Amino acid sequence: MCKSRKGVSVVQLLLSARFLLAAIILVFTATGLRPGMRALAKYYEKESIEPRRPLAEFDVSRLPSFRKGWEFPFEAMPEGAGTNKFVYQHLKRRSVGKGAVSMHLLVTFYSDPGDKVPHTPDVCYRQMGAVVKKMTTILVDTPQLSPEHPQTEANLLVLLMPDGSEQIVLFCFYVEGSFTCRRDVARLIIGRPGNRYTYFSKIETASNSVSAGGIELCKSLLSESLELLVAEYFPRKEGLKRR
């Protein structure tokens, strides 16, 4: 067997070289991997973004179905929304022989990359003492948002309020340019890498009329509000991308 002048075999020298190389790789990995991973996470971390227009400027009287025959009395925003960017509007209509129809529009905007989407009507109304009698998913026509969003899924709640009255609530989420009615999906979109900026909005309509007519009014208010919000208020989808 070939040996060096000091009696060390060639095989031993090769093994020593491999060991040294492996040790160098391990040292490099230990010292360089964590900073590299931190830099990568920092690069893909999403940032906050503002609406294109302040939501306080949203004018419900611009919506086609609510321009005539409706009053918009002032009502203070309920506490606990978790944001200072919102639309909260009370709508009231009195139909001859049918009593008053009272509605609400609530739009909240959030842009915290770590947000867990905690504010949903089924949770919030229970905390207020209401009972959720029914919760289902329905489709709302949004032809003005075609071809990308010709219809939107929304959650429909039927609530028994603490005062014994009934109320319906219709709501959905708009997350980084996509619609969903599921909180877990909203969380996935927020946590998904890709975009540089993140935000989500909860759009909620409510009525004291639990009839089919009341549901149609909520659908109209939701659909027409979404058209205006997407057109003028929510950040454009292309403006969220990482360049």
Long-range contacts (C-beta under 8 A, 24 or more apart in sequence): 44-193, 45-113, 46-113, 46-190, 46-195, 46-196, 46-197, 46-198, 47-113, 47-196, 47-197, 47-198, 48-111, 48-112, 48-113, 48-197, 48-198, 48-199, 49-111, 49-197, 49-198, 49-199, 49-235, 49-239, 49-240, 50-111, 50-235, 51-85, 51-109, 51-233, 51-234, 51-235, 52-232, 52-233, 52-234, 52-235, 52-236, 53-232, 53-233, 54-85, 55-85, 55-86, 55-87, 55-107, 55-109, 55-233, 56-87, 58-87, 58-89, 58-107, 58-228, 58-229, 58-233, 60-87, 60-89, 60-91, 60-105, 60-225, 62-228, 63-221, 63-224, 63-225, 63-228, 64-224, 65-217, 65-220, 65-221, 65-224, 66-91, 66-221, 66-224, 69-93, 75-104, 80-119, 80-124, 81-106, 81-108, 81-119, 82-108, 82-110, 82-118, 82-119, 83-108, 83-109, 83-110, 85-109, 85-110, 91-221, 100-208, 101-207, 101-208, 101-209, 101-214, 101-217, 102-207, 102-208, 103-205, 103-206, 103-207, 103-208, 103-217, 103-218, 103-221, 104-204, 104-205, 104-206, 104-207, 105-204, 105-205, 105-221, 105-225, 106-202, 106-203, 106-204, 106-205, 106-206, 107-201, 107-202, 107-203, 107-204, 107-225, 107-229, 108-201, 108-202, 109-199, 109-200, 109-201, 109-234, 110-199, 110-200, 110-201, 111-197, 111-198, 111-199, 111-200, 113-190, 113-198, 115-190, 115-200, 116-187, 117-173, 117-183, 117-186, 117-187, 117-190, 117-200, 119-202, 120-171, 120-183, 120-202, 121-155, 121-157, 121-169, 121-171, 121-204, 122-155, 122-157, 125-157, 125-159, 125-169, 128-162, 129-161, 129-162, 130-159, 130-160, 130-161, 130-162, 130-167, 131-159, 131-160, 132-157, 132-158, 132-159, 133-158, 133-159, 133-160, 133-166, 134-158, 137-181, 138-170, 138-215, 138-219, 140-170, 140-172, 140-219, 140-222, 140-223, 141-219, 141-223, 142-223, 142-226, 142-227, 144-223, 144-227, 145-226, 145-227, 145-230, 149-179, 152-179, 152-222, 152-223, 152-226, 153-179, 153-180, 153-181, 154-181, 154-219, 154-222, 155-181, 156-215, 158-210, 165-208, 166-208, 166-210, 167-206, 167-207, 167-208, 167-210, 168-206, 168-207, 168-209, 168-210, 168-214, 168-215, 168-218, 169-204, 169-205, 169-206, 169-218, 170-204, 170-205, 170-206, 170-215, 170-218, 170-219, 170-222, 171-202, 171-203, 171-204, 171-205, 171-222, 172-202, 172-203, 172-222, 173-200, 173-201, 173-202, 173-203, 174-200, 174-201, 174-203, 174-226, 174-229, 174-230, 174-234, 175-199, 175-200, 175-201, 176-200, 176-237, 176-240, 177-234, 177-235, 177-236, 177-237, 177-240, 194-241, 194-242, 195-240, 195-241, 195-242, 196-240, 196-241, 196-242, 196-243, 197-235, 197-239, 197-240, 198-240, 199-234, 199-235, 201-229, 201-234, 203-229
